[in-house]
Amino acid sequence: MLVFTRKLDQAIVIGDGVEITVLRIGRDSVRLGVTAARHMPVHRGEVYEAIRRANASAVADSQTVATIVTRLRDHAK
Amino acid sequence: MSNSSSHAVIDFPDGLPGFEGCRQYVLLSGPAVAPFTIIQGLGPEAPAFAAIDPAQVVDGYRAQLEDADRVRLGATDDAPLVWLALVSPQQEPAPTVNLRAPLVINPQTLRGIQLIAAESPYPLDHPLRTA
C-alpha cells in the first residue's frame, strides 16, 4: 500500500483523471472529495463489500437452477 | 423460452461486485422459470443467479438512479429500464432478495449495472415473498 501524508486541501491524483482531495479534517473522520469521469464508479468501501458478500450468497450453480426455481416458487407463494 | 429477445447479451461494463471478471450475461425468462429470471454469465467460471423484479416483492418499490448511473447505462430520463433483484436461494429459513442493490438494465443499449447506492431504504436480505 502506498501511504501519503496530506494536509487540508491537498490532493492525490490516481492515473488519468482521478483526484482525491482532503476537504475537511475532523477528530475521527476526514471528508474527501473525489473527482473522476462520470462513467467511473466510485463507492464507499464497506457498501461495496456488503454487496459483494450478498452477491456471493446469491450465486447459483447453473446445473441446479431448475431445483432452485422450484424451491423459490414454493417460498414466493 | 418463447421470447428470443430475452437471450440478448447484456454488457455490464463494471461487472458485479465479487464477479468483476464477468461482464457479459444473458437473461433467461419465460414460463419455465417465472416469476424469476435466470441471469447466466458468459465464459468459464461465470456465475449464474436467479432474480426477480423487485416490484413483485415490495409494492411500490422505488430506487434512486443517479445521473452517473444513467450515463453508464446510456439511458435517457424516460428510457424504460429493467430492474432485477438477485435472490439468495440457500438462505435459511427462507430465500432472501437483495432489494438494496438491484441490477438495472437498459434494453435499448443492452447495458447493465448493479446499483450501489450509499443510502437505501431497502435491505440486502428481504425475505422472498411476492406482493
Backbone of each chain as ProteinMPNN parsed JSONL, in Angstrom:
{"seq_chain_A": "MLVFTRKLDQAIVIGDGVEITVLRIGRDSVRLGVTAARHMPVHRGEVYEAIRRANASAVADSQTVATIVTRLRDHAK", "coords_chain_A": {"N_chain_A": [[0.841, -1.198, 0.0], [0.54, 2.155, -0.876], [1.446, 4.972, 0.996], [0.445, 8.151, 2.004], [1.043, 11.39, 3.362], [-1.203, 13.954, 3.8], [-2.302, 17.347, 3.764], [-4.937, 19.656, 4.707], [-6.922, 20.481, 1.918], [-5.064, 19.484, 0.194], [-4.227, 17.105, -2.361], [-4.407, 13.813, -3.905], [-3.503, 12.294, -6.97], [-4.755, 9.879, -9.13], [-3.846, 7.825, -11.665], [-5.159, 8.62, -14.879], [-6.891, 11.213, -14.441], [-8.288, 10.873, -11.999], [-8.877, 12.399, -8.985], [-8.315, 12.919, -5.592], [-9.275, 14.799, -2.918], [-8.515, 16.303, 0.196], [-10.979, 17.582, 2.112], [-11.966, 18.27, 4.586], [-10.886, 17.967, 7.936], [-11.662, 16.095, 10.597], [-12.208, 15.121, 14.084], [-12.391, 12.304, 14.286], [-12.824, 11.618, 11.678], [-12.364, 12.082, 8.15], [-13.161, 14.309, 5.505], [-13.526, 13.67, 2.154], [-13.054, 14.652, -1.215], [-13.891, 13.428, -4.382], [-12.847, 13.535, -7.635], [-13.746, 12.381, -10.715], [-14.138, 10.748, -13.907], [-17.462, 10.632, -15.331], [-18.346, 8.086, -15.985], [-16.936, 6.495, -14.349], [-17.13, 4.337, -11.693], [-17.515, 5.16, -8.269], [-17.307, 4.17, -4.993], [-18.277, 3.783, -1.534], [-16.166, 1.885, 0.532], [-17.159, -0.047, 2.427], [-19.787, -0.378, 1.688], [-19.615, -1.425, -0.884], [-18.35, -3.826, -0.243], [-20.293, -5.123, 1.342], [-22.239, -5.588, -0.592], [-20.817, -7.195, -2.297], [-20.58, -9.484, -0.705], [-23.288, -10.194, -0.494], [-23.832, -10.77, -3.175], [-22.193, -12.997, -3.509], [-23.561, -14.831, -1.953], [-25.733, -15.176, -3.481], [-25.083, -16.489, -5.748], [-25.652, -19.056, -8.075], [-25.267, -22.422, -8.845], [-25.212, -23.283, -12.154], [-26.07, -25.73, -12.998], [-27.959, -26.463, -11.167], [-30.059, -24.79, -11.334], [-32.715, -25.305, -12.062], [-33.719, -26.766, -9.876], [-33.482, -24.813, -7.956], [-35.293, -22.876, -8.819], [-37.686, -24.223, -8.39], [-37.664, -24.41, -5.59], [-37.679, -21.712, -4.894], [-40.104, -20.883, -5.941], [-41.906, -22.164, -4.276], [-41.457, -20.771, -1.915], [-42.103, -18.201, -2.65], [-44.775, -18.035, -2.859]], "CA_chain_A": [[0.0, 0.0, 0.0], [1.209, 3.449, -0.87], [0.932, 5.785, 2.094], [0.735, 9.573, 1.817], [0.556, 12.369, 4.333], [-1.803, 15.089, 3.088], [-2.899, 18.381, 4.595], [-6.205, 20.183, 4.211], [-6.936, 21.0, 0.537], [-4.112, 18.795, -0.66], [-4.878, 16.036, -3.118], [-3.596, 12.849, -4.64], [-4.032, 12.043, -8.308], [-4.591, 8.476, -9.489], [-3.989, 7.561, -13.099], [-5.507, 9.716, -15.766], [-8.147, 11.909, -14.21], [-8.951, 10.679, -10.704], [-8.231, 13.244, -7.988], [-8.956, 12.82, -4.284], [-8.859, 15.99, -2.178], [-8.926, 16.378, 1.604], [-11.825, 18.772, 2.228], [-12.141, 18.642, 5.987], [-10.29, 17.003, 8.851], [-12.357, 16.128, 11.88], [-11.497, 14.421, 15.147], [-12.203, 10.906, 13.917], [-13.171, 11.358, 10.283], [-11.926, 13.086, 7.176], [-14.079, 14.433, 4.385], [-12.753, 13.605, 0.928], [-13.748, 14.906, -2.474], [-13.351, 12.617, -5.471], [-13.152, 13.981, -8.991], [-13.473, 11.293, -11.651], [-15.037, 10.765, -15.059], [-18.812, 10.233, -14.96], [-18.572, 6.65, -16.167], [-16.1, 5.734, -13.419], [-17.858, 4.156, -10.443], [-16.813, 5.455, -7.015], [-18.184, 3.665, -3.94], [-17.744, 3.58, -0.188], [-15.64, 0.53, 0.589], [-17.953, -1.003, 3.193], [-21.014, -0.644, 0.925], [-19.226, -2.348, -1.951], [-18.038, -5.119, 0.373], [-21.554, -5.764, 1.74], [-22.915, -6.055, -1.804], [-20.018, -8.329, -2.776], [-20.966, -10.67, 0.087], [-24.653, -10.572, -0.883], [-23.745, -11.413, -4.493], [-21.604, -14.337, -3.343], [-24.577, -15.726, -1.408], [-26.8, -15.328, -4.477], [-24.629, -17.217, -6.931], [-26.299, -20.358, -8.198], [-24.684, -23.369, -9.784], [-26.154, -23.303, -13.282], [-26.614, -27.092, -13.097], [-29.053, -26.679, -10.209], [-31.004, -23.672, -11.439], [-34.092, -25.816, -12.092], [-34.068, -27.083, -8.496], [-33.607, -23.557, -7.219], [-36.545, -22.228, -9.204], [-38.755, -24.938, -7.689], [-37.66, -24.018, -4.176], [-38.056, -20.304, -4.799], [-41.541, -20.749, -6.198], [-42.61, -22.578, -3.061], [-41.347, -19.712, -0.913], [-42.637, -16.928, -3.134], [-46.243, -18.078, -2.847]], "C_chain_A": [[0.875, 1.247, 0.0], [0.603, 4.298, 0.241], [1.384, 7.23, 1.881], [0.331, 10.346, 3.066], [0.06, 13.572, 3.551], [-2.329, 16.084, 4.103], [-4.204, 18.828, 3.969], [-6.006, 20.795, 2.818], [-5.852, 20.384, -0.346], [-4.787, 17.57, -1.266], [-3.876, 14.954, -3.499], [-4.295, 12.603, -5.976], [-3.728, 10.597, -8.662], [-4.834, 8.334, -10.986], [-4.339, 8.818, -13.863], [-6.859, 10.263, -15.363], [-8.896, 11.576, -12.942], [-8.178, 11.495, -9.666], [-9.026, 13.161, -6.695], [-8.385, 13.922, -3.406], [-9.35, 15.899, -0.739], [-9.69, 17.684, 1.797], [-11.972, 19.239, 3.667], [-11.502, 17.552, 6.837], [-10.981, 17.148, 10.189], [-11.572, 15.336, 12.913], [-11.311, 12.943, 14.803], [-12.748, 10.59, 12.518], [-12.549, 12.435, 9.401], [-12.961, 13.134, 6.068], [-13.234, 14.548, 3.115], [-13.63, 13.978, -0.256], [-13.084, 14.098, -3.577], [-13.8, 13.221, -6.797], [-12.767, 12.858, -9.941], [-14.446, 11.411, -12.808], [-16.385, 10.179, -14.655], [-19.028, 8.719, -15.031], [-17.789, 5.823, -15.146], [-16.804, 5.577, -12.08], [-16.965, 4.429, -9.231], [-17.744, 5.047, -5.879], [-17.476, 3.694, -2.598], [-17.347, 2.117, -0.059], [-16.549, -0.452, 1.289], [-19.269, -1.333, 2.484], [-20.715, -1.66, -0.174], [-18.998, -3.75, -1.393], [-19.32, -5.859, 0.788], [-22.274, -6.325, 0.519], [-22.132, -7.224, -2.415], [-20.394, -9.608, -2.024], [-22.367, -11.146, -0.294], [-24.633, -11.278, -2.242], [-23.191, -12.828, -4.369], [-22.654, -15.314, -2.819], [-25.699, -15.963, -2.414], [-26.374, -16.202, -5.643], [-25.195, -18.629, -6.909], [-25.524, -21.199, -9.2], [-25.67, -23.533, -10.944], [-26.759, -24.695, -13.477], [-27.868, -27.243, -12.234], [-30.106, -25.583, -10.275], [-32.45, -24.171, -11.4], [-34.579, -26.139, -10.68], [-34.334, -25.813, -7.707], [-34.931, -22.89, -7.546], [-37.719, -22.89, -8.498], [-38.838, -24.478, -6.242], [-38.135, -22.576, -4.018], [-39.549, -20.128, -5.001], [-42.339, -21.136, -4.964], [-42.613, -21.446, -2.039], [-42.039, -18.442, -1.338], [-44.15, -16.884, -3.045], [-46.797, -17.245, -1.684]], "O_chain_A": [[1.822, 1.366, 0.778], [-0.617, 4.336, 0.404], [2.556, 7.494, 1.611], [-0.628, 9.978, 3.745], [0.791, 14.147, 2.744], [-2.757, 15.697, 5.191], [-4.541, 18.437, 2.851], [-5.047, 21.529, 2.579], [-5.741, 20.737, -1.52], [-5.785, 17.07, -0.748], [-2.663, 15.152, -3.425], [-5.518, 12.695, -6.085], [-2.595, 10.137, -8.517], [-5.899, 8.685, -11.496], [-3.885, 9.918, -13.547], [-7.881, 9.823, -15.89], [-10.056, 11.965, -12.811], [-6.974, 11.307, -9.49], [-10.248, 13.311, -6.693], [-7.177, 13.984, -3.173], [-10.475, 15.467, -0.488], [-9.119, 18.766, 1.662], [-12.088, 20.433, 3.941], [-11.566, 16.368, 6.505], [-10.898, 18.193, 10.835], [-10.435, 14.93, 12.675], [-10.23, 12.386, 14.995], [-13.089, 9.447, 12.216], [-12.252, 13.542, 9.851], [-13.568, 12.117, 5.731], [-12.352, 15.401, 3.011], [-14.817, 13.651, -0.285], [-11.858, 14.084, -3.693], [-14.994, 13.393, -7.041], [-11.614, 12.429, -9.976], [-15.463, 12.096, -12.702], [-16.461, 9.34, -13.757], [-19.786, 8.148, -14.248], [-17.947, 4.604, -15.076], [-17.054, 6.569, -11.396], [-15.817, 3.989, -9.176], [-18.872, 5.537, -5.812], [-16.249, 3.638, -2.522], [-18.08, 1.222, -0.478], [-16.714, -1.577, 0.82], [-19.809, -2.427, 2.65], [-21.457, -2.623, -0.371], [-19.405, -4.741, -2.0], [-19.424, -7.073, 0.608], [-22.853, -7.41, 0.581], [-22.728, -8.139, -2.985], [-20.512, -10.678, -2.621], [-22.611, -12.347, -0.405], [-25.335, -12.27, -2.438], [-23.66, -13.746, -5.041], [-22.648, -16.488, -3.189], [-26.527, -16.854, -2.221], [-27.212, -16.615, -6.444], [-25.216, -19.3, -5.877], [-25.171, -20.724, -10.28], [-26.83, -23.882, -10.73], [-27.838, -24.826, -14.056], [-28.737, -28.059, -12.538], [-30.944, -25.46, -9.382], [-33.311, -23.542, -10.784], [-35.715, -25.824, -10.325], [-35.266, -25.735, -6.907], [-35.616, -22.392, -6.652], [-38.643, -22.208, -8.055], [-39.918, -24.192, -5.725], [-38.905, -22.266, -3.109], [-40.187, -19.325, -4.32], [-43.342, -20.497, -4.646], [-43.622, -21.186, -1.383], [-42.514, -17.68, -0.496], [-44.747, -15.812, -3.144], [-48.012, -17.159, -1.509]]}, "seq_chain_B": "MSNSSSHAVIDFPDGLPGFEGCRQYVLLSGPAVAPFTIIQGLGPEAPAFAAIDPAQVVDGYRAQLEDADRVRLGATDDAPLVWLALVSPQQEPAPTVNLRAPLVINPQTLRGIQLIAAESPYPLDHPLRTA", "coords_chain_B": {"N_chain_B": [[-39.013, -20.921, -23.212], [-40.096, -18.593, -24.884], [-39.654, -16.116, -25.868], [-37.396, -14.832, -27.924], [-35.875, -12.542, -27.803], [-35.155, -12.288, -25.213], [-32.762, -13.488, -24.921], [-30.675, -11.868, -25.506], [-27.342, -10.573, -25.277], [-26.204, -9.008, -22.433], [-24.237, -6.292, -21.525], [-22.227, -5.699, -18.788], [-20.402, -3.206, -17.874], [-18.848, -2.752, -15.578], [-18.835, -5.161, -14.359], [-20.067, -7.292, -11.682], [-20.051, -6.652, -8.155], [-17.62, -8.644, -6.659], [-17.656, -10.351, -8.759], [-16.136, -9.273, -10.806], [-14.751, -9.975, -13.045], [-16.467, -11.032, -14.894], [-18.334, -9.903, -17.433], [-20.379, -10.132, -19.217], [-23.687, -11.13, -19.667], [-26.518, -13.301, -20.074], [-30.054, -13.12, -20.099], [-32.491, -15.293, -18.973], [-35.768, -15.999, -19.317], [-39.291, -16.651, -18.923], [-42.069, -19.03, -19.047], [-41.046, -21.362, -17.871], [-39.418, -20.615, -15.767], [-40.642, -18.506, -14.518], [-41.906, -16.694, -11.62], [-39.333, -15.788, -11.945], [-36.148, -14.622, -13.252], [-33.443, -15.985, -14.89], [-30.08, -15.221, -14.608], [-27.432, -15.587, -16.467], [-23.994, -15.76, -16.561], [-21.471, -15.301, -19.091], [-18.854, -17.334, -20.275], [-15.937, -19.145, -18.993], [-16.198, -20.348, -15.636], [-18.152, -18.531, -15.073], [-20.652, -16.841, -13.179], [-24.052, -17.784, -12.232], [-27.296, -16.501, -11.598], [-30.415, -16.299, -9.828], [-33.125, -14.112, -10.259], [-35.499, -11.48, -9.527], [-38.153, -9.252, -10.391], [-38.068, -6.416, -8.457], [-40.387, -4.99, -7.842], [-42.28, -6.9, -7.732], [-41.905, -7.987, -5.319], [-41.977, -6.043, -3.33], [-44.541, -3.838, -2.971], [-44.822, -0.888, -4.847], [-42.116, -0.465, -5.044], [-39.253, 1.519, -5.24], [-36.336, 2.819, -6.381], [-33.494, 4.983, -6.314], [-31.961, 6.386, -9.116], [-28.813, 7.613, -9.918], [-27.481, 10.404, -11.805], [-25.015, 9.631, -12.861], [-25.349, 6.891, -13.003], [-27.234, 6.679, -15.011], [-25.751, 7.67, -17.127], [-23.861, 5.619, -17.372], [-25.514, 3.584, -18.145], [-26.308, 4.481, -20.568], [-28.755, 5.753, -20.753], [-31.665, 7.683, -21.362], [-33.751, 10.134, -19.649], [-36.373, 9.148, -19.669], [-36.162, 6.576, -20.5], [-37.23, 3.22, -20.765], [-36.449, 0.935, -18.257], [-35.08, -2.186, -17.116], [-35.543, -3.819, -14.1], [-33.963, -5.896, -11.775], [-33.783, -7.919, -8.981], [-31.384, -9.681, -7.129], [-31.656, -13.029, -5.99], [-31.046, -14.84, -3.033], [-30.854, -18.062, -2.844], [-30.282, -20.056, -0.986], [-30.536, -19.192, 1.591], [-31.476, -19.471, 5.033], [-34.249, -19.129, 7.273], [-35.669, -18.908, 4.932], [-35.473, -18.13, 1.424], [-33.854, -15.068, 0.355], [-34.085, -11.689, -0.912], [-32.156, -9.34, -2.636], [-32.857, -6.236, -2.279], [-31.623, -3.903, -2.039], [-29.448, -3.508, -3.731], [-30.135, -3.621, -6.685], [-29.992, -5.083, -10.016], [-29.852, -3.059, -12.866], [-31.019, -2.66, -16.07], [-30.604, -1.481, -19.337], [-32.581, -2.003, -21.963], [-32.357, -0.949, -24.475], [-29.714, -0.19, -25.002], [-28.492, -2.475, -24.261], [-26.986, -2.56, -21.971], [-25.909, -2.945, -18.586], [-26.015, -2.324, -15.009], [-25.049, -2.859, -11.581], [-26.809, -1.467, -9.019], [-25.268, 0.573, -6.748], [-25.83, 2.111, -4.19], [-25.149, 4.658, -1.789], [-26.966, 5.126, 0.21], [-30.007, 3.535, 1.108], [-33.448, 2.677, 1.39], [-34.004, 0.04, 1.44], [-33.327, -3.425, 2.277], [-30.445, -5.688, 2.072], [-31.238, -8.256, 2.303], [-34.061, -9.046, 2.025], [-36.936, -10.902, 2.944], [-38.103, -13.455, 0.75], [-41.084, -13.093, -0.793], [-43.81, -12.851, -2.899], [-45.478, -9.864, -3.841]], "CA_chain_B": [[-38.387, -19.643, -23.561], [-40.736, -18.264, -26.142], [-39.231, -14.795, -26.334], [-35.992, -14.966, -28.287], [-35.139, -11.325, -27.466], [-34.672, -12.388, -23.847], [-31.438, -14.107, -24.937], [-29.669, -10.893, -25.899], [-26.214, -10.48, -24.349], [-26.158, -7.721, -21.737], [-22.879, -5.933, -21.129], [-22.059, -4.991, -17.514], [-19.024, -2.711, -18.033], [-18.109, -2.83, -14.31], [-19.082, -6.453, -13.735], [-20.833, -7.209, -10.437], [-19.121, -6.781, -7.035], [-17.265, -10.036, -6.401], [-17.559, -11.061, -10.047], [-15.75, -8.182, -11.701], [-14.174, -10.528, -14.275], [-17.517, -11.479, -15.809], [-19.016, -8.669, -17.849], [-21.464, -10.384, -20.159], [-24.71, -12.011, -19.109], [-27.785, -13.437, -20.793], [-31.223, -13.257, -19.236], [-33.389, -16.365, -19.389], [-37.053, -15.855, -18.64], [-40.337, -17.432, -19.579], [-42.92, -19.813, -18.132], [-40.313, -22.414, -17.16], [-38.758, -20.078, -14.566], [-41.422, -17.395, -13.957], [-41.688, -15.261, -11.864], [-37.913, -15.449, -11.854], [-35.322, -14.523, -14.441], [-32.107, -16.523, -14.637], [-29.038, -14.369, -15.162], [-26.311, -16.509, -16.679], [-22.784, -15.144, -17.079], [-20.848, -15.993, -20.211], [-17.434, -17.588, -20.112], [-15.607, -20.144, -17.992], [-16.316, -19.916, -14.237], [-19.097, -17.42, -14.97], [-21.718, -17.152, -12.218], [-25.461, -17.681, -12.606], [-28.122, -16.004, -10.498], [-31.853, -16.161, -10.022], [-33.504, -12.746, -9.914], [-36.931, -11.197, -9.64], [-38.499, -7.833, -10.43], [-38.309, -6.017, -7.056], [-41.764, -4.52, -7.668], [-43.105, -8.071, -7.425], [-41.628, -8.376, -3.939], [-42.455, -4.941, -2.497], [-45.429, -2.931, -3.693], [-44.347, 0.485, -4.935], [-40.653, -0.399, -4.948], [-38.705, 2.646, -5.988], [-34.947, 3.113, -6.009], [-32.999, 6.21, -6.931], [-30.85, 6.288, -10.07], [-28.038, 8.838, -10.038], [-27.147, 10.767, -13.192], [-23.871, 8.829, -13.308], [-25.864, 5.568, -13.364], [-27.871, 6.815, -16.333], [-24.669, 7.792, -18.118], [-23.255, 4.305, -17.582], [-26.495, 2.75, -18.848], [-26.683, 5.108, -21.825], [-30.215, 5.876, -20.661], [-32.284, 8.992, -21.23], [-34.579, 10.233, -18.445], [-37.616, 8.38, -19.734], [-35.919, 5.264, -21.106], [-37.719, 2.115, -19.943], [-35.341, 0.121, -17.76], [-35.462, -3.453, -16.498], [-34.997, -3.933, -12.737], [-33.937, -7.281, -11.308], [-33.127, -8.083, -7.684], [-30.812, -11.03, -7.02], [-32.21, -13.873, -4.936], [-30.123, -15.783, -2.374], [-31.797, -19.184, -2.699], [-29.929, -21.016, 0.071], [-30.655, -18.601, 2.925], [-32.444, -20.105, 5.937], [-35.203, -20.199, 6.952], [-36.3, -18.715, 3.633], [-34.656, -17.356, 0.498], [-33.946, -13.617, 0.504], [-33.937, -10.903, -2.134], [-31.353, -8.137, -2.434], [-33.578, -5.077, -2.802], [-30.787, -2.722, -1.86], [-28.527, -3.334, -4.872], [-30.694, -4.342, -7.83], [-29.423, -4.875, -11.342], [-30.656, -2.198, -13.72], [-30.604, -2.96, -17.438], [-31.214, -0.688, -20.396], [-32.744, -2.928, -23.091], [-32.026, -0.302, -25.746], [-28.265, -0.216, -25.216], [-28.026, -3.772, -23.78], [-26.001, -2.342, -20.916], [-26.457, -3.092, -17.25], [-25.183, -2.016, -13.84], [-25.663, -3.153, -10.29], [-26.945, -0.199, -8.323], [-24.525, 0.562, -5.484], [-26.148, 3.401, -3.609], [-24.642, 4.832, -0.427], [-28.117, 5.04, 1.117], [-31.176, 2.901, 0.515], [-34.414, 2.233, 2.399], [-34.248, -1.397, 1.279], [-32.246, -4.269, 2.805], [-29.77, -6.643, 1.2], [-31.767, -9.603, 2.526], [-35.506, -9.012, 2.246], [-37.494, -12.247, 2.745], [-38.752, -13.609, -0.556], [-42.491, -13.443, -0.988], [-44.247, -11.931, -3.933], [-46.518, -8.95, -3.362]], "C_chain_B": [[-38.932, -19.194, -24.911], [-40.19, -16.953, -26.721], [-37.739, -14.798, -26.642], [-35.2, -13.713, -27.915], [-34.609, -11.392, -26.032], [-33.289, -13.052, -23.784], [-30.345, -13.147, -25.383], [-28.562, -10.851, -24.847], [-26.177, -9.073, -23.763], [-24.731, -7.484, -21.25], [-22.926, -5.165, -19.802], [-20.624, -4.475, -17.487], [-18.201, -2.81, -16.747], [-18.189, -4.218, -13.696], [-20.013, -6.276, -12.543], [-19.833, -7.342, -9.291], [-18.874, -8.26, -6.682], [-17.094, -10.849, -7.665], [-17.15, -10.068, -11.138], [-15.212, -8.698, -13.031], [-15.212, -10.938, -15.299], [-18.374, -10.278, -16.184], [-20.18, -8.908, -18.799], [-22.404, -11.431, -19.596], [-25.861, -12.143, -20.099], [-28.892, -13.632, -19.768], [-32.115, -14.345, -19.801], [-34.675, -16.213, -18.601], [-38.068, -16.697, -19.39], [-41.057, -18.308, -18.586], [-42.149, -20.854, -17.327], [-39.71, -21.904, -15.856], [-39.56, -18.966, -13.891], [-41.857, -17.704, -12.521], [-40.223, -14.833, -11.86], [-37.3, -15.268, -13.232], [-33.974, -15.12, -14.06], [-31.108, -15.63, -15.353], [-27.782, -15.227, -15.261], [-25.129, -15.737, -17.262], [-22.205, -15.969, -18.211], [-19.356, -16.164, -19.935], [-17.19, -18.637, -19.051], [-15.727, -19.563, -16.577], [-17.325, -18.79, -14.062], [-20.217, -17.8, -14.004], [-23.099, -17.122, -12.87], [-26.235, -17.252, -11.372], [-29.592, -16.175, -10.856], [-32.227, -14.768, -9.538], [-34.996, -12.564, -10.125], [-37.118, -9.684, -9.701], [-38.818, -7.379, -9.001], [-39.727, -5.519, -6.81], [-42.723, -5.685, -7.417], [-42.938, -8.518, -5.979], [-42.173, -7.319, -2.979], [-43.287, -4.02, -3.375], [-44.831, -1.528, -3.71], [-42.848, 0.628, -4.782], [-40.136, 0.745, -5.808], [-37.291, 2.931, -5.488], [-34.445, 4.266, -6.861], [-31.852, 5.912, -7.877], [-30.134, 7.629, -10.118], [-27.798, 9.134, -11.524], [-26.017, 9.904, -13.729], [-24.319, 7.422, -13.707], [-26.495, 5.615, -14.755], [-26.825, 6.931, -17.426], [-24.102, 6.414, -18.418], [-24.216, 3.37, -18.311], [-26.783, 3.272, -20.254], [-28.174, 5.365, -21.896], [-30.637, 7.335, -20.602], [-33.217, 8.956, -20.017], [-35.787, 9.308, -18.484], [-37.418, 7.011, -20.384], [-36.496, 4.178, -20.202], [-36.553, 1.211, -19.547], [-35.888, -1.147, -17.123], [-34.762, -3.544, -15.141], [-35.064, -5.388, -12.296], [-33.162, -7.358, -10.002], [-32.637, -9.524, -7.551], [-31.391, -11.752, -5.802], [-31.082, -14.724, -4.362], [-30.931, -17.019, -2.012], [-31.522, -20.069, -1.492], [-30.096, -20.45, 1.468], [-31.708, -19.346, 3.736], [-32.986, -19.047, 6.895], [-35.816, -20.058, 5.575], [-35.348, -17.963, 2.718], [-34.871, -15.857, 0.703], [-33.692, -12.952, -0.85], [-33.133, -9.649, -1.805], [-32.052, -6.947, -3.093], [-32.72, -3.821, -2.744], [-29.927, -2.432, -3.088], [-29.044, -4.106, -6.072], [-29.843, -4.161, -9.084], [-30.391, -3.998, -12.122], [-30.119, -2.346, -15.137], [-31.348, -2.042, -18.387], [-31.348, -1.575, -21.63], [-32.377, -2.291, -24.43], [-30.534, -0.355, -26.044], [-27.67, -1.574, -24.855], [-26.88, -3.606, -22.792], [-26.661, -2.449, -19.557], [-25.463, -2.654, -16.191], [-25.83, -2.684, -12.632], [-25.649, -1.854, -9.51], [-26.247, -0.291, -6.966], [-24.689, 1.928, -4.853], [-25.608, 3.474, -2.188], [-25.768, 4.664, 0.588], [-29.25, 4.34, 0.379], [-32.139, 2.521, 1.614], [-34.606, 0.722, 2.385], [-33.059, -2.22, 1.76], [-31.611, -5.144, 1.727], [-30.441, -8.013, 1.257], [-33.246, -9.556, 2.911], [-36.069, -10.421, 2.032], [-38.254, -12.328, 1.424], [-40.215, -13.984, -0.379], [-43.032, -12.415, -1.954], [-45.446, -11.13, -3.45], [-47.862, -9.297, -4.009]], "O_chain_B": [[-38.301, -19.396, -25.948], [-40.264, -16.723, -27.927], [-36.913, -14.77, -25.73], [-33.985, -13.791, -27.728], [-33.708, -10.634, -25.673], [-32.71, -13.164, -22.703], [-29.21, -13.564, -25.612], [-28.819, -11.069, -23.662], [-26.127, -8.081, -24.49], [-24.108, -8.357, -20.646], [-23.573, -4.123, -19.698], [-19.713, -5.217, -17.118], [-16.979, -2.939, -16.813], [-17.657, -4.433, -12.607], [-20.669, -5.244, -12.404], [-18.853, -8.075, -9.427], [-19.815, -9.016, -6.439], [-16.467, -11.908, -7.654], [-17.727, -10.028, -12.225], [-15.207, -7.975, -14.027], [-14.874, -11.17, -16.46], [-19.06, -9.708, -15.336], [-20.895, -7.968, -19.147], [-21.977, -12.48, -19.112], [-26.146, -11.221, -20.864], [-28.687, -14.229, -18.711], [-32.457, -14.318, -20.984], [-34.677, -16.289, -17.372], [-37.74, -17.369, -20.368], [-40.703, -18.334, -17.407], [-42.553, -21.194, -16.215], [-39.511, -22.687, -14.928], [-39.196, -18.525, -12.801], [-42.153, -18.86, -12.216], [-39.92, -13.642, -11.779], [-37.856, -15.702, -14.241], [-33.426, -14.788, -13.009], [-31.259, -15.32, -16.534], [-27.153, -15.547, -14.252], [-25.244, -15.13, -18.327], [-22.417, -17.18, -18.288], [-18.692, -15.258, -19.431], [-18.095, -18.992, -18.296], [-15.387, -18.4, -16.358], [-17.356, -18.154, -13.009], [-20.681, -18.94, -14.005], [-23.289, -16.514, -13.923], [-25.876, -17.596, -10.245], [-29.964, -16.193, -12.029], [-31.709, -14.297, -8.526], [-35.661, -13.358, -10.79], [-36.332, -8.93, -9.129], [-39.749, -7.904, -8.389], [-40.226, -5.614, -5.689], [-43.842, -5.483, -6.947], [-43.721, -9.321, -5.471], [-42.756, -7.649, -1.947], [-42.811, -3.493, -4.381], [-44.379, -1.039, -2.675], [-42.353, 1.701, -4.436], [-40.539, 0.908, -6.96], [-37.085, 3.243, -4.315], [-34.913, 4.489, -7.978], [-30.879, 5.262, -7.494], [-30.764, 8.665, -10.333], [-27.895, 8.252, -12.377], [-26.036, 9.491, -14.888], [-23.756, 6.823, -14.624], [-26.312, 4.707, -15.566], [-26.978, 6.371, -18.511], [-23.885, 6.07, -19.58], [-23.779, 2.462, -19.019], [-27.429, 2.587, -21.047], [-28.791, 5.219, -22.951], [-30.039, 8.132, -19.879], [-33.45, 7.899, -19.431], [-36.182, 8.75, -17.461], [-38.387, 6.36, -20.773], [-36.276, 4.209, -18.992], [-35.773, 0.778, -20.395], [-37.024, -1.175, -16.648], [-33.548, -3.369, -15.044], [-36.103, -6.035, -12.43], [-32.016, -6.914, -9.926], [-33.377, -10.469, -7.824], [-31.584, -11.163, -4.739], [-30.262, -15.264, -5.105], [-31.618, -17.033, -0.992], [-32.422, -20.762, -1.017], [-29.829, -21.149, 2.445], [-32.715, -19.799, 3.19], [-32.244, -18.148, 7.29], [-36.433, -21.004, 5.086], [-34.492, -17.223, 3.203], [-35.928, -15.429, 1.164], [-33.168, -13.559, -1.784], [-33.401, -8.978, -0.809], [-31.876, -6.678, -4.281], [-33.063, -2.797, -3.336], [-29.703, -1.276, -3.445], [-28.471, -5.129, -6.447], [-29.073, -3.207, -9.195], [-31.606, -4.177, -12.044], [-28.924, -2.181, -15.381], [-32.557, -1.845, -18.267], [-30.348, -1.875, -22.283], [-32.115, -2.995, -25.405], [-30.129, -0.541, -27.192], [-26.489, -1.818, -25.103], [-25.935, -4.394, -22.773], [-27.827, -2.091, -19.391], [-24.254, -2.613, -16.418], [-27.011, -3.03, -12.659], [-24.606, -1.219, -9.359], [-26.594, -1.133, -6.138], [-23.818, 2.79, -4.96], [-25.608, 2.478, -1.465], [-25.563, 4.134, 1.68], [-29.429, 4.526, -0.825], [-31.705, 2.082, 2.679], [-35.307, 0.184, 3.242], [-31.915, -1.775, 1.666], [-32.153, -5.317, 0.635], [-30.241, -8.84, 0.367], [-33.624, -9.981, 4.002], [-35.724, -11.074, 1.047], [-38.954, -11.393, 1.034], [-40.538, -15.061, 0.124], [-42.736, -11.226, -1.831], [-46.314, -11.646, -2.745], [-48.867, -8.642, -3.735]]}, "name": "protein", "num_of_chains": 2, "seq": "MLVFTRKLDQAIVIGDGVEITVLRIGRDSVRLGVTAARHMPVHRGEVYEAIRRANASAVADSQTVATIVTRLRDHAKMSNSSSHAVIDFPDGLPGFEGCRQYVLLSGPAVAPFTIIQGLGPEAPAFAAIDPAQVVDGYRAQLEDADRVRLGATDDAPLVWLALVSPQQEPAPTVNLRAPLVINPQTLRGIQLIAAESPYPLDHPLRTA"}
